[in-house]
Amino acid sequence: MAESMQGLKRTHRCGELSAANVGETATIMGWVQKNRNKGGLVFVDVRDRSGIIQVVFDEGSVDAALIEKAAKLRSEYVVAVVGKVAKRSGAVNENIATGEIEIIPEELRVLSESETPPFQIEENSKTKEEVRLKYRYLDLRRPDMQRNLMMRSKVATLARQFMANEGFLEIETPVLIGSTPEGARDYLVPSRVHQGHFYALPQSPQLFKQLLMCSGYDRYFQIAKCFRDEDLRADRQPEFTQMDMELSFVDVDDVIDVNERFLAMLFKEVLGVEVPLPIPRMTWQEAMDRYGSDKPDTRFGMELVNVTDVVKDSEFVVFKGAIENGGTVRGINAKGQGGMARKKIDKLVDYAKDYGAKGLAYIAIHEDGTVKSSFAKFMTEDEQKNLIQAMDGENGDLLLFAADKNKVVWDVLGALRLELARQMDLLDKNEYKFMWITEFPLLEWSEEQNRFTAMHHPFTMPMEEDLQYIDSDPGRVRAKAYDITLNGNEIGGGSVRIFNPEIQRKMFEVLGFTPEQAQEQFGFLLTAFKYGVPPHAGLAYGLDRLVMLMAKQDSIRDVIAFPKVKDASDLMTEAPTKVDQKQLDELGLEVVAEEE
């Protein structure tokens, strides 16, 4: 039977009480974590978002009726307790913040009863994620989940304060916009008023933030929801949150400067971690050559080595063929893994095939100096010796090689390097290694569309000194684009934007847009650019991913209150759902029946 809290006012959260409050009367409210009935002595742990406190119902000091009432409490009942804060009579509990105190109750009210929950409300739950997501409101009661979301809230608050102090204005941009086919697939929203017409949900506030620069707002900031209707990998969500900014009258270094100071402040305030400034920078080309990735994890070495010149005369057909096709041969040295079991090496070969490799060549150097190689019979002893030397191979090392077009070799060895680091336990979540990646290619060749596409988006400014190659060798043109990476994750990215109509026209031409198509898709931006546009640049962080890394979690679902699963559905609300015929008629829509 639920009781009212009328006449009571909560004085403290459970975890806010300490030895300094001993002797005071406190009113706490929260959930019963557990109760232990020792006959005439009942211990009840009460929990709220701040922590846990122990309430002791002892027949020496508490009314018998109250003890009887306490004995009936079950986990997840919501209670209010009024009582005196006292030093613990038993042993101090080192595991909780309130471990040296307890409450001796004068009053207990049961505000709400609970059925037995489908899983324990406890840290590091072993419950299957599907069950946790179905009962997400219970999962969110768990202290580790609450800490994650409290950290996320703190990050957002600090970001707003910092940006305001730096002269940024927080301006909201619309969520119902027109569809522009850029990047991923849009989510579409049918219009009731304009039948047969659709809004799109924004994949990012890109066009609007640039328009705000045209409008003279100088520095804009927003924590914005973005939507992409794409196939979800482990760490993607159909809706995600960006911390978005745009600045006028700036170049690359200005954007980097304000963001370095922002990250240093954030990591100091939230984690007590010092980020040494300036954050190191690496060009895209160097990152690919050394790490096989444009978001390199620099917490460990195992860098790629280009051995094309060393093996160019070898008879090994895999190496030979790759080089003749304009590709390269590169390798990585897994230190101390020379004794790896054949089965494990085969697993690595399969792993490499997932990333486009046709295979993987290896040389295992045993501790005694004997060598086992998958391609020994195609190489002279000298060639093999030179190759091992080029790779800094020592006794006990495992050398792995990929031979193909550059892109495939980078993908394969970049992924393999990370997989080996996981197996060798080289990744420390307490270490935070930042890196700016700069000078991205402006364009990348799309095999399926048989044309160049924008690596970031069509408004990215080319580096002035590379403009001369835009017609003759478009793939050579570098962009004024930059990503901020952390421990092998891209946490933010941005670019200087094109504000010169000539360059913008050229860019559309290279991307294969006719002037009409460009006008049709981005007309309002191009028209706005006729009326005096300032040089501008911006950056956006993936807030979910940034908080995930700060909270040392493995999935962004653990830092989002109500996430969706791989097929973009919500297990709790069961969205997306069917709607009734009347709603469809109003929208002028017809649903094609699914084939059984």
N, C-alpha and C positions, 0 to 999 in steps of 0.2 A: 504493500500500500504506500503510494508516494506521498510524501509530506511537502509542505510549502516551506520556502526559505524566508517567508515574510518575517520581518523583525530582525533578521540576521544580515550582516554586511561582511563580506570577505575582507579580512585585514591584510593577509599575506598570501602569496602563492606558496605552495608546499616547499619548494627548494630555496625560497628566499629567507627562511628562518635559519638562525645560527645560534651559537653559544651566547652571542650578544643579547639574544631575546629571552634568555632564561629568567623565569619569574614573571614574565608578561603573560597576559591572556590573549590568545590569538584565535581567529576564526578562519579555518581553511575549508576549501571545497574542492572536490575532485573525484577521481575514480578509485575504487578499491582495487589495488594491484593483487593483494592476497590477504587472507586472514588465517592466523594459526591459533587454534583453540587448545589451550593446555589445561582445561578444566579449572574454572575460577580465575583464569588468566588468559585474556585474548589479545593477540598482537594484530593490529590492522595496518597495512601499508597503504597510504593514500597517495595517489599520483596525479600531477597535472603537468602542463608543458614545461614547468621549471624544474621538475624532479620529484623525489619521493620523500615522505616523512612517515615515521612510525608513530602510531597512536597506541597507547598501552591501557587496556581495560583490566585493572587489577583489583580483586575484591578488597584489598587493604585500603584502597583509596577511591574506589568508584562504586557507585550505587549498583546493587545486584540487578535491577531491572535493565540498567544500561548495558551490563555485561551480557545479559541474555539477548538483548537486541543486537549487540555487536557480533555474537556468535552466529547469528543468522545471515550476516553479510556474505555476499558471494562476489567473485571477481567481476569487475566492470559495473557494479552498482555505483550510482553517483550519490555521494554523501556530503553533508556539512558537519563539521566538528568544531565545537567551541571548547577550549581547554587551556591549561597552563603549560607553557614551555618549560621543560625540566632537563637537567643533565641526565644522560642515559644511566639507568640503574645497572643494566647488564654491560656486556663488552661493547666497546666502540666499533661501529661498522666503517672500516676504512674505504669501502667501495662506493659510498654515497656521500654527497656534500653535507647532508644533515646527519651524518653518522654518529655525532657525539650528543645529539639531543633527541627527545621524544616529547609527545604531547600527552598530558594526563587529562582526559576529557571530562567536561562537566555536562556537555549536551551532545547528542548525536541525532541527526535527522537523515532519513533515507529520502533523497530527492527524486530518485528514479531507480527502478530495478532493471536488471539485465538478464536476458537469456544467456545460456552458455555460449560464448563466442566460438566461431568455427576454427579459430586458432588462437594460441596464446599471444597476448599483447606483450612482447618482449623484444629486446635488442637482438640483432643478428638472427632474425627469424629464419628457420629452415623450411618454412612453408613454401609450397610451390607458388611461383609468381602469378599464375592464372588465378589462384584462389585469393591471393593478396589483392589483386586488382579488382576482382569481383566485389570484394568487401573492402574497397579502398578506404572508406571512412574509418574502418577499424585499423587497417594497416597504418594509416596516418597517425594513429595514437601512439605508435611505437616510438620510443625515445630517439632512436637513430634517425627515423624519418622526420621527426619534429626538429631535430638539430639541423638536418639538411635544409628544411624549408625556412627555418629561422636564419640560417646563414644566407640563403638566397634573398630574403627580405633585407638583411643587413647590406648585402652587396648592392642591391637596387637603391637603397637609401643613400649609401655613401656615394654612389655614382651620381645621383641627382645633386647632392650637395657639392661635390667636386666640380661638376660641369657648371653649376650655377656660379660658383666662385670664379670660374674661368670665362665667364661672360656668355655662356650658352643659354639660349632660350628654349624652354620645353614647349614644343608645338606638336599637336596631334594631327595626323594625316588620315584621310578616309579609309574605311575598310571595304566599302562597296565602290569598285572602280571599273574602268573598262579593261577588257582583256588585251594584253599585248604579248604575242608569242615570243617570249624571251626565256631561255633557260628551261625550267621544268614546266610541267603541265599545270594549268590554272585550275582552281576550284571555281565552278560557275554557279551563280545564283540567278534563277529565273525571275524576271520582272512580271508582277501581276498587272501593273498599269500599262506597260508596253509589251504586249504579248509577243512572244517569239524573240524578245531581246533579253540579253543576259548581262549581269554584272560579273566581274571576277573578284576574287579575294586577292589581296596583294601578296606577291611572293617576297616583296620587300618594298619599303617606301621610296625606292630609288628616284623615280621621276619627280615625285612631290618634293623630296628634299632638295633636288636641284632647282626646282621652281622657287622654293623658299629663298635660295641664294639670289635668284633673279629678282625677288621681291625685297631684297635688302636686309634680310634678317641676320646676315653676317655669321652667326654661329647658332646652329640648331641641334637639339638633342631630343631623343625620344626612346622610351622603352616600348617597342612596338611588336604586336603579334603579326606573324607572317605565315603564309599558307602555301604548301606545295603538294600537289596531287601526284606524288611519285611513288615508285615502289620503295618500300621502306627497308633500309638495312638496319642492323642492330641499333645503331645510334641515330636514327632519324625519326622525326615525328612529323605528321602531316601539318600540325600547327606548332610553331616554335617561336621563341622570343628573341628579338634582336635589341641590343643597345646600339642605337643608330645615331650617327653624328655627321654634320657637314659644316665646312668652314669656308669663308670667302677670303680672297686676297692672300692665299697661302700656297706653298709648294710642299713637296714630300716631307722635308725636314720639320716643317711646322706641325704637320699632323702627327708625325712620329714623336716629336717632343712632348706634346700635351698628353699623348697616350702612354708614353713611358712613365711620366710622373703620376698619371692616373693608376697604372698597374702597380707601381711601387707603393702608393698610398693604400690601395686596396689590400695587397698582400700583407702589408705591415699591420693595418687596422684589424683585418679579419683573422689572419693566421699568425701574426707576429713574425712573418718571414721578411727578411731584407732582400729586396731585388736590386742587385748591383746595376747602376746606370752608368753609361748608356747600355742598352740591351744590344748584344752583338748583331751585326747584319751580315747576310750572305746573299749573293745573287742567286737567282733561280738556277742558273747554269751550274754554279758551284755546288748547290744543294743536290741537284740531280746526279752530278758526277761523283760526289763523295758519299751520298746517302741513298741515292735512287729514289728520292722523295722530295716533294716541294713542301713537306712539313716534317723536317728531319727530327728524329729523337736523338738529341746529343748527350743523353745521360750515359751513353756507353760508346765505345769506338767501333770496331768491326766495319771500317769504311770500305767502300768499293774501290777496287784497283783495276785500271784499264790495262789489260795485258795484250791488246790487239797486236802491237808491234812485236811483242815477244814470241807470239805463236803464228805470226803471219806466214811463215814458210813451212809450218807443220803439215803432215799428211792427213791429220784428223779431219775427216770430211765435214763434221759438224762446225768446227771452227772455220774451216776453209770456205764453206758455203756461206756462212754468215758474213764473213769479211767481203766476199765477192759481191754479195747483195747490198753492200754499203752499210752493213751493220758493224757491231763491235763484239769483242770478247772481254768480259769483265769477271772479277772474282771477289769473294770475301773469305777472310781467314777466321774460322771459329777456333779461337785459342783453346788448347787443352781438350779438344773434342775428337782427336785423332783415333781414339779407341771406340768411337761410337759404333754400336751394333749395326750390322748390315740392314736389319729390319727398320731401324730408326732412320737410316740414310734413305731407304726406299720411301719411307713416309714423307721425308723432305722433298724427294723427287715428285711425288704426287702433289704435294703442297705447291711446288713450283709450277706444275702443270695447270693448276687452278688460276694462275696469274698469267697464262699465255705461253709458258715455256713448252718447247717440244720435249725437253728433257733437262737433265742437270749433270754436268761432268764433275767428278770429284777426285781429289788426291788425299788419301789418309796417311799421315806420317806417324808411325807408331813410336812409342817411347824409346824403343831400341834403335830408331833411325831407319827401320825398314819401311818401304813405301808401297801402299796398295793404291792403284789408280784405275779408274774405269776406262781410261783410254791409253794406257801405257803402251800397248802394242802399236799405236800409231805415232809414237814419238821416239826419237833417239834419246839416249841417256842424258846427253848434254842439254837437249831441248827441255827435258823434264827438270833437270837441275836448274836451268835458267828461269823456268817458270816458277819453281818453288822459291827461288831467290827473290824474284820480282814480287812475290806475295809475302815476303818476310816469313816464310814457313819454317818453323822449328819443330823439333821432336815433340810429338803429342798434339800437333795441330791438324785441323780438318779444313782443306781448301775446297771451295765450291765455285763452279764456273757456269755462267750462262752465256750463250752466243746467239745473237739474233739482232733484229733492228733495235736501235737505242731504246725506244719506248718500252719494248718488251723486256729488255735486259734490266732497265731501271726498275720496272714494276716488279719483276721476279726477285731480283736481289734486294730491293728495298723491303719487300714483304718478308723475304727469307731472313733478312738481318733481324727483323723484329721478332719473328717466330723463334729464332735461335736465342735471342735475348730473353724471351719468356722462359724457354726451356732451361737456360743457364742461370736464370734468376738474377738478371742484371738490372731489372727495372725497379727503382726505388721510388715509391709514391711520395716519400717525404722530400724528394729533391725536385726543385722546380727550375727547369732549364728553358729560358725564353730565347727566341730567335726571330729577328725580322727577316723575311725573304723578300728581296726586291728584284726589280728588272725582269718581271715575268715576260714571256712572249706575249705580244699583242693578240696574235691569232693562233689557232690550232687547226690542223687539217682534219676534216671529218670524212672518214672513208665512206660512210653510208650516204652522206649528202653530197659527196664529191666536190666540196668547196671548203674555203676557210670559214671558220666561225670565230666569234669573239671569245677569247679565253675567259674574260670577266663579263663585260657587257659592251654594247656598241658605243658607249659614251666615254670609254677609257682613253686617256691621252697617250699617244705614242711618245717615246723619247725623241726630242727634237732632232738629235744627231742621226736618228735612224729613219727619219721621214724619207730620205733619198731612196730607200730600198722598197718603198711601199708597192711600187708597180713591178720592179724587176725581181724582187725576192721577198715577198710578203712575210714568209716564215721567219725572216731574220730580224724583223722589227720588234724592238723591246717596248714594253709599256711602262708608264709611270704608275705601276701597280705595286702594292705591298701587302703582305700577309703578316700577322703576328702569330707565331706558333709557340706552343708550350708542350714539352714532353711528347713531341710527335703528333700533336693535335693542332689543327688550325683553329684558333679561338677567335680570330677576327681578320677582316681583310678590307681593303679599300683601294682607292686610286685617285689620281688627279683627273679631273673631267675635261673633256674637250669643250672649249668655249669659243673656238674659232670656227665659223660656219664652213669655211673652205675645207678644213681638216675633217669636219664632221661629214661633209658631202663625200669626201674621198673614202672615209671609213665605210659608209653605207655602200658605196660602189664596190669596194673590195669584198664586202660581205655578201654581194650579189643582190642587194635591194635596188629596185628602180627608184628614182626620185618620188614617183607616185606611191609606191609601197611604203617608203620611209615616211612620207607625209601622212598616209592613211594610218600607220601604226603609232607614230610618235609626233603627229602633227602639232599638238598643243605645245610640246616642248620646243620643237623647231621654230614655231611661230614666236614663242616667248623669247627665244634667243635673238630675235631681230630687234629687240628693244633694249639693248644695253645689258650685257651679261658679265658679271665679274668672274675672274679666274676663281675656280673653287675646287675643293677636294674633300673626300670624306672617308669614313671608316665605319664598319659595323661589327660588333661582337656577337657571337652566338652566346647568349646569356646562359642557356641551359648547359652548354658544354663547359663554359668557364666555371660555373658553380660546381659541376660534376667533378672537375679536376681539383678544385679547391677543397671539396668535401671528401676527396679520395674515393669516389664511387666509380663503379665500372660501367654504369648505364645512366643515360640522361633521364630515364624513367624514374630514377631514385631521387631526382631533384625537381620533379614536376608534380604538382599536387594530384592532378587527374589525367594521367597520360593515356595514350592509345597504344594498341599492340600492333604487331607486324602487318596485319591486314587492314590497318587504319580504323579498326572498330574499338569501341569503348566497352569493356566487359561489364562495367558497373551499370551504365544507363542503357546498354545494348544498342547505342547509336552506331551506325546509321539505321533508321527504322523505315518501314513503309509508311506512307501517309494516305489519308482517305481520298476517295474519288473527288469529293467536293473541292479539296485543295488543288488537286491536279487540274480540274476543270477551270478553276479561277485563273490558273497559270497558263491555260491553253496547252497543257502537256499531256502526252499519252505515254504510258509505260509499256514497253514491249515485253510481253510475257516471257519469262525465262524458259528455255527448253528443258524439259525433264531429262 
